[in-house]
Amino acid sequence: MQGYNLDTPDNYINREFSSLAFNLRVLEEAQDTDNPMLERAKFASIVSTNLDEFFMVRVAGVWDQLQAGLTETDESGLSPQQVWDQISRMVHLMIKDLYNCFNRSLKPGLKKQQIQLSRGKKLDQAQRAFLDNYYSRTVFPVLTPMVVDSSRPFPLLLNRSLNIAILLENPDGYGEPIFATVQVPSVLERMVSIPSPTYQTALVFLEEIIKEHLPDLFDGHRILTRGCFRITRNADLSLDEEGAEDLLEAIEQSVKQRKWGEVIRLEYEKGLDRRLVQRLVEELELPEGGLYEISGPLDLSFLMKIAAGSEYDYLRYPPFQPQIPAIFNTGEDIFSLIARQDILLHHPYESFQPVVHLAQAAAEDPNVLAIKQILYRVSGNSPIVAALERAAENGKQVTVLVELKARFDEEQNITWAKRLEKAGCHVIYGIPSLKVHAKMLLIVRQEDDGIKRYLHLGTGNYNDVTARAYEDLGLFTVNACMGADASTIFNMLSGYSNLGNLYKLAVAPTTLRQNLSSLINQEIENAKSGRPARIIAKVNSLVDKPVVKELFTASRAGVKVDLVVRGICSLKPNVPLYSENIQVRSVVGRFLEHSRIYYFYNDGEERIFLASADLMTRNLDRRIEIMFPVEDEDNKQRVKDILEAYLQDTAKARILKNDGRYYRVDKRGKKLFNSQLYFCRLAQPGASYN
């Protein structure tokens, strides 16, 4: 390998740009007229929400680098200033495409389907009377006009809040106009339903109702101009965990600070008076390049609520009900089933209910002595949490690690942690400096032949709601070695014990990276010896440079590498001499691809692993993650078939080229194949992989 530099910037894609490329793939789904209308609206909403998080975390991080005066380039050879400038250019283009899609396709398309989204301009007398009444009874009481003058400073505006900026004529008749703002109340529905003789559903934007009634709010003052704006703040938590005596209290305080971080982006509706724009830029101390003019309603996340309504099923994907695998319909108790064989579940095609049922059965079973679980993100009314509470009430020893640092779920997790503690569970509030991202449920049961450990390991969260939309894999097992490893891991999390040597599980940040490296290097050695060598990895993100370099080395040695990466990928494939044997594809469709699968040919003795970890430095070095083997031959074959389906997808897959762009699969001479639809059909009773 001498003479080649694996650090060459041309081999890498900037992480921020790759993140935006993923959002473009989501936008393509909103633009795709083959998708049902409300599903397209949902994708547009996701694009908008993704951009919010992108600015709050990733763009905020780039701005922090600029503020600190950093000029060091990243793997792709770009400085923070170059990244900042390019992000601004790319996002402006993306927003233009997003609103072209909304204004020219989604909005008129919804109108044709009897769903009217109105700015409140062309209303009949009855509709105006309805809105006048709604405003006076519901909206007006919760509005708070904020005037800025010598005695009243510019208000502190909430992150992601929608506001109306106003210029009022100076009451003296001369001098500078007076600036004022009104926050559009988030406690009220953004879209107000009104009676309509023409449309089945007629909706008016709340901000338009408020704008029409501003003269009532500023009675006695002439309004010169007004318009909507919205800010995005730096929301990445800055937390000194080592110096925090109480992690729970520290995180509660950091969550509060998130609302008031530095402004990173200002969105304003097209046509907003330049005087208002300039005032906002100055008062908010907006970074250069952070200004975005929007040709339509700000923040399209409201489309998600419209798409999720109870009506118009014909405008959505055909209904799909996650299936209960036949093995669970025999009437045999779940402990006996798991004791007899390892069971693999593929969500959302197969139901998450068996996982819930296991927790519920453990809570009531008199032979269960202890339950230990890691919770990262759970649903708002979690049956898993309810089962853990019930288990504690029944006198079982229940230990739960609730990761308080799960980004944007901190407040909900704090609530769950306090509730579990109140029920009698022993609660661990995460651990300092390391985020616990592993997915593991351990049940210790007394049986006739002694203690037996029942284990569930997964690639996704214990969230019964997202399990209907997120693609993940989970494994039930009573494998004694895995059970012993799980006990060791929980003892490490709750105390000071060292992990030592584990039998089956690899754990970040201690052994997972080394295990992956060893597996990759074995394929390299096999290829060098002239033997077949292959690696397949399905992950959400691939940005860890040491892993990328090992994959480059594998490619150069002749290892065939197939990567299925849903989101961010910093590896540039098909680069001569470096990655000619690497193909990268991304599948974006109805369900969110979320599972992490690692396959190694291993000279015919194939090894397959599932994991909670993506190939990111944070996952491998700064989180508690678990990678576990799939050893049952039937389950191994099933995972191989799953991977093969993704590699054959011609409907929802995009291929990453060495120019850093994603292209739809060339369908010429190929049969149209949608891997997600295939899995839906496969989950039906009586179906098989063969």
N, C-alpha and C positions, 0 to 999 in steps of 0.2 A: 504493500500500500504506500510505499515511499513515493514522494513526488506529488502526492495529492493532499490537499488541505480540506479536511472535513468541516472546517470553520468558515469556508468561503460564503460570504453573505448571499451570493446568488442562489445558494441551495435552500434558503430559508424564506418563509413568508411571515411578515409582521403579524403578531398576534391580534392587534386591534383591527387590522385590515381583514384578517381571516374571520373575525367575529362579525364584521359588517357583511362579509360575503355570505355567511350563514343567514343573516337577516334578509339578504337579497333572495336567497332560496325560499325563504318563507313568503316573501313578497310575490315571488313567482306563483306560489299556490293561490294567493289572493287574485292574481291576474288571470289564472287559468280558468277559462270558461267551461272546461269539462268538469270542474268542481261545482257542487251545488251552491246556489247563491248565498245562503246563510253561512255555509262553510267558508266561502271566500271572504265574507265579512269578518268571520272569526280570525282568519289568517291576517287580515289587515289590522285587526285589533292587537294581535300578538306582535306584529311588526312595531306598532306604536309603543307597546309595553316594553318590548326588548330594547328599543332605543332609549327609553327612560333609564333602565338599569345600566345600559352601556354607558350613558353619560354619568350617572351617579357613581359608578365604580371605575370603569376603565378610563374614560376621558378625564375624570377627576384625578386619577393617578398620573396621567400624562401631564396635566396642569401642575400637579404638585412637583413633578420633576422640573418643569420649566421655572416654577417659583424658586426652587432650590438652586437654580443655575446649572443644572446638570446638562452636559453636552455629549456624554458617552453614547456611542451608538449601540443598538441592539443587534441580535443575531443576523437580522436582515440588512444591517449596515445603515440604519436610519437613526438620526438624532431625535430627541423628544420634540424639537421644533418642527422637524420635517414630518413627524408622525402627526402632530397637532394640525398642521396646515393641510395634510392629506385627508385627515378625518373630516375636517370641515368641508372640504370639496366633495368627498364621497357621500357624506350625510346629506348635504344640500341636494345632490343628484337623487339620492334615495327618496328623500321627502317629496321631491318633485314627481317622481314616478308613483309614489304611494298616493298622493292626492290626485294625480291624473287618474289613477285606478278608481279612487273613491268618487270623484266628481263625474267622470265620463262613463263609468261602468257600474260600480256598486250602487250608487245613489239612484240613477235612472233604472237600473235593473230591479232594485227593491221596489221602486215606484210601480213598475209594471206588475209586480207581484202583490200590489195593494198595500205596500208599506211605504208611507210617505214620511220623509225626514224634512221638516220645514224650518226655515229661519224666521217664520212668523210674519212674512211679508204679505202673503195673499190669503187672508183669512176672511171668512164671512162674518156678519154681525154677531151671530150666535156664538161662533168660536171666540171672537174677541171678548164677548161678555163672559164666556166661560173662563178665559185666561185672566180677565180683570178680577173676577171673583177668586180664582186660585191664588193670584198674586196677593191680594189684600188679606186673605184668610191664612195662607200657608207660607208664602215667601217673605213678605214684608216683615213679619215679626222676628225673623232670624237674620235679617240683613244688618250689617254694621258699616255705615259709610265712614271712611277715614280721610279727613282733609289734612293736607300738609301745609303748615304755615309757620310763622316764627315761634309759636308756642306748641306746635304739634309736629314732631319729627316724622320722617318717612317711616311708614309701618314696617315691621318685620314680617315678611311674607313666608308662609309655609311652603315647604318643598312640594312641588307638583300640584300646588293649588291653582285653580283657575280664577283669574281676577279680571276686573274691568277697570281700565284706566280712564280718567275723566279730566277734562279741562273745563273749569268754570270761569265765567266772566268775572273779573274783579268787581266787587260791589261798588267801589268808588268810581267805576266807569273809566278808569285809566290804570296804568301799571300792568304788571305781569299777570297773566291768567293764573288761577288757583288750581293746583293739582290735587286730585282725590282718587281714591281707589275703593272698590267694593269687591269683597271676595264672594265668588259664587259658592253658596253653601254646599259642602260635600255631604251634608246630612240629608239633603233632598235628592230625589232622582234627577239625573242629568237630562233625561228625556221625559217630557210631560205628555201624557196621552190626552188627546182632545177628541170630542165627537166630530165625526165627519160624514157628510152625506155621500161622499165619493169614494173614500178609501176605507178598507177594512181596519187598517191601523194608521192613525195619523199622529205623529210625534213632533213636538216643538222643543227646541233647545232651551234649557232653563236660563242660560245666559242671555238669550234673545228676549225672553220675557222680562228679565230684569232691566235690560237696556231700554226697552220700550217704556218702562215705568220709572226711569231715573228722575224725570221731572218731579215725581211725587216724593222721591227720596231727598232731593235737593230743592225743596219748595222755596221759591223766592230767588233762586239763582238760575241764570241762563247757562245752559250747557252748550259749550262751543263745539266739543267733539268728544267721542268716546270710542272705546274698542277693547277687545279682549287680549290678554297676555297670560303667559304661564312661565314659571321658572323651574329649573332643575338644579338642585344643589348637590354638592359633594356629600355623599351619604355613606362613604366607606368608613366603617368604625375605626377610630384610632383608640386602642385600648392598651393600657399598660397593665397587662395581666400579672406580671411578676410583682408589681407594686400594689396590687389590689388585694387587700386582706379578705374581702368578701367578693367572690367572682360574680355572684348573683346581683349584688348591689351595683358593682362596677358596670355590668352590662346594661342594667336598667338605666343608669345615667347616660351611657353612650348612646342608647336608642333614642333618648330624649334629645341629645345633641344633634342627631342625624337630621332633625327637622330644620336646623339652622346653619347647616354647613355653607361653605362658600358657593356663591352662584356660579354655575358652569355654563348654563344655557338659558337663553331667553327666547321664547317663541311668541310671536304676535300675529294677529290676524291681518291679512292683506288689506291695505287701505288705512291702517292706523296712522293717525296724524304724526308727521315726523317730529313734532315738538314733544309728543308723548313718548315716542321711541327714544329720543335723545335723553329725555329726563330719566327714563327707566335705566338706560345704559349707564348713566352717570351715578345714579343713586345705588344701583346694584353692583357697581364696580365690575361690570361684565368683561370677561377676557375678550381680546380681539379674536374674531372668528366664531364667537359664541352666539351670534344673532341669527335667528331663523324666521323668515317671513313665511306664513302658512296660508295657502290658498284654499281655505275651508275651515271647518270647526277644529279648534285645537284639541289634541288628545283624542285619538280615535278608539280608545279603549272602551268607549260606550257601546261600540258595535258588538262586543262580547255578550253584553246583556241582551241585546236584541236577538243575537244568534241563539242564545240559550233559552229563549221564550218557549212557552208550552205549545204554541200554535205553529203552523207552517212546517209540519214534518216533511212534506214533499220537497222542501227547499234545503234539506239536510242530507247527509249520507244515510243510506238505508240503515235502519236500526240494527245494532249488534249487541247481543247479550253475552257477556263473558260466560263461558261454559264451565260447569263443574265436571272435572274428569270422571270417567266412569268408575274408577277405583274407589272414589269416595261415595258412590251411590249403592254400595253393597250392603249397607246396614252395619258393617263391622266398625268397632270404635276406632278412632283415629290413631290411638297409640299402637294398637295391634297392626294397623296398616303400615305405619312407619317402621315398626320393629321388623316387619317382614322384608321390606325392600326400600331402597332409596327412591324418593319420588321427586320428579322435576316438574315444576310449574312454569308455564310461559304466559305471562300477563301482557296485555289485557285480554288476550284471546282465551286464556283459562282464568277462571275467577280467582280473586284474592280471598274469597270466603274461607277456603280451607285453612289459611293462615290465621284468620280471625277465630275460626272454630277451634283450632289447636290452643290458642290462648284462653278461650272461654272454657274449653274442656279442662285445661290445666287448673283454672281457677276453682273449679268445682270438684275435681277428682281428689278423693281423700288420700290417695297414694302419692300425690304430688307433694314433695317437701319444699321445693324452692323454684322460683322463676327468676331469671335474670335476662334483662333486655336492654338494648341500645335504641333510643329513639332520637331521630334526627329531624324529620318533618312528619307530623301526623295531621289528620284531618280535624276540622273544627268540632266534630262530635264523634271522637274516635272510639270505636268499639274495642280497640286494643287497650286503650287507657282504661276504659270501663272494666275490662276483664282483669287488668292488673290491680285496680282498686278492689274489685271483688275478691281476688286472691288474697290480698292483704287482710281484708275483713274476715276471711275464712281461716286466718291464722297461719298462712304460708309465709315463708321468708321470701320477700319480693325485693329485688334490687334493680333499680332502673337508672341508667345513665341518660339524662336528658341534655342533649347538646345545646347549650344556650347561645352558642355563637353561630347557629345556622342562619346565614344572612337573610334578612327581611322576615324571618320567622321567630326572631328573638322574643318578641312580646308574647306570642302565643305559647312558645315553649316555656317561658317563665310561668305563665298561668298553669300549664300542665304540671310543671315541676312542683309548684306549691300545692296543687290539688292532690297529686300522688303522695306527697309527704304527709298531707293531712289525713289521708286514708290509711297511713301506717306503712307505706313503702319506704325503703331506704333509698334515697335519691342522691345521685351524684350529679353535680352541676357542671359536667364537663371537667376538663383538666387544663391547668394553665399552659399556655404556649402551643398546645396541640388541639386541633379541632377533631372531634371523634365522629368519623363519617362511616364507620363500619355498620353493617346491617346484620344483627345477630339476635336470636332468641334461644335461650337455653332453659330447658325444663328438666329438673332432677326428680326422678320418680322411684319410689321404693317398690320393687317387684319380688316375686317369689325367689328368684335366683340372685337377688341383690339389687344394688343401685344401678339404674340405667339412665343415661342422659339422652334426651330427645333434643334435636337441634334443627333450627331453621336458619339458613344462611341465604342472603339475597343480594342482588345487584341494585335494588331500589328500596325506597323508604317504606316504613310500616304505615302507609297512608291508603286507606280503603277507597278514598275518592280519586286520587291521582292514579291509583292502580287500574282505573277504568280507561285511562288515556295514555299512560306511560308504558312503553314496552320494557319489560324486565324479566329476569329469570330468578327462580328461587328453588332451593333444595331442602327437602326434609330428609334427615338421616339419623340413625342411632350409631353411626360409626364410632367405635370406642376411642380411636385416636383423635378424631375431630372433636369429640365431646371433651376429651381431656385437654386438648388445646384451648377450647372455648372457656373451660373453667380457669385455665391459667391466665387467659386474656382478661377475664372479668376480675380475677384477683389482682392483676396488675393495675386495672383501672380503678379499683376501689381501695387499693392499699399501696404498699411500696415494693411488692414482690417483683423480681425480674422475670422477664419472659423465658429466658433460658432457651433450650432447644425444643422446638415444637415438632410434632410428628407430621402433620399434614398441612396446616395452615401457614401461609406467609402473611406477615403483618408489617405494615408501614408504621413508623419510619425505620424499623430495625432490619427486617429481612426481605421485604417485598421487592425492593429495587434489586437487591443482590440476586434473588431468585429469578426475576425476569431477565436480568443480564446473563445469568448462567444458562437459561433456556435459549436465549438468542444466540449466545456464543456456541452452544452445542450444535445448533443448525449451521452456523458458520463453519465449524470444524467438519461437519458431515459433508457440506458442499465442497470444501477444499479437498476432501477425500474422494470426490467423484460420486458421492451418494446423493439421492434425491433429498432436497431440503425445502421446507415450506413453513411460512409463518402467516397466520391469519389473525388479525386483531380487530375487534369491534369495540369502539369506545365513543365517548362523547367528545373528548378533546385529546389532541396530541400536540404538546408544546414543550415537553421536557427535552432539553438539548442533548444530554447524555444518551437518552433512549434513541433520539433521532439519529445521532451519530452512529450508534450501534446498528440501526436499521440500514443506514448508508453502507456500513461495512458489510452487513449481511448481503445486501444487494450486489455489491462489488464482488463478493465471493461466489455469487451465483444462486443465492437463496431467493426463491420466489416469495414475494411479500405482498399480501392483499390486505389493505386497510379499509375498514368501513368506519368512517369518522363523521358523526352527525354534525358537529359544530366546528370548533377551532382546530386548524391543522397547520402547524408551522413548517412541516416537511414538504419540500417541493419534489414531486415525483418526476420520473422520466427524464432526469437531467443526465446527459451523457457522462459516463464514467463514474457517476455517483449513485443514481437511483433508477437506473434503466429497468431493474427488475421489480420496481415498486409501483403498484397501482393504488390510488386513493379514490374512494367513492363516498358519496354522502346520500343518505336516503331521508327525504323529508316528505311526509304524507299525513294521513289522518291521525296517526298515533305518534307520540314523541318517542323516538328511538333513545333508549336510556340504558340498556344492558351493556355490561362490559364482559367480553369474552376473549380469551387468549388461547390460540391453538398452535401447537408445535408438532410437526410431522415426526420428529425424533426417530428417524431411520425405520419408520413403520410401526414403532411402538408409540402411537400417538398419545400426546398429553394435552388435556383440555382443562382449562381453569375458568372459573367465574370470579368476579371481583366487584368490590364497591369502588375500586380506584380507577380513575382515568390516568392517562399517561401525561400527567402534569407534575411539575416540581412540587407544588403544594400538596398533591396527593401522596407523592412518594416520600417526601421529606418532612412535611409539617402537619400531617394528619394521621390519625389512627385509622388504618384501612385494612381490609382483609381480602386475601385471594385464596380460594379453596378449589380443590380438584374435583372434577366429575369422573368417577371411577367405574360406575356401573356401565357395562357395555351398551345396553339399550339406551341409556341416557346420553352416553358419549355419541352414539350414532345420531341421536335426535339433535344434539347441539351442532354436529357437523352438517346435518341437513338444513338447520336454521341458517348457518353461515352461508351455505351454498345458495340458499334462496336469495339472500341479500346480494350475492355476487352475480346472480342471474337477473336481477331486477332491471327492467327496461322502461318502467312506467314512472317511478318516483326517484330513481337514482340519478345523480349527476356525477360526472367524472372530473376530477381535478387534473388540470394539465400543468405543464411546467412554466406556463406564463402566469400561474397563480389564480387562474379563473376556472370556474366550474361550468361544464357543458353537459347538456342532456345526452343520454346514451344514444348513439347512432342506431336507429331501429331498422335500418335497411337489412333485409334478410333475416330479421329476428322476430320472434313471436313476442307480442306485448305481454309482459309478465309483471304483475304488481305483487311484491313480496308480502305486503300487509294484507291484501285481499286473500292471498294464498293461505296465510296463517289463520285468517278468519274462517275460511272454509275447512281448514284442517282441524280446527277445534270442535267442529260439529260432531255429535255422536256418530260413531261408526267410521269416521274418517281415519286415514293413516298416512304416514309419510311415504309409503311405497306406491 
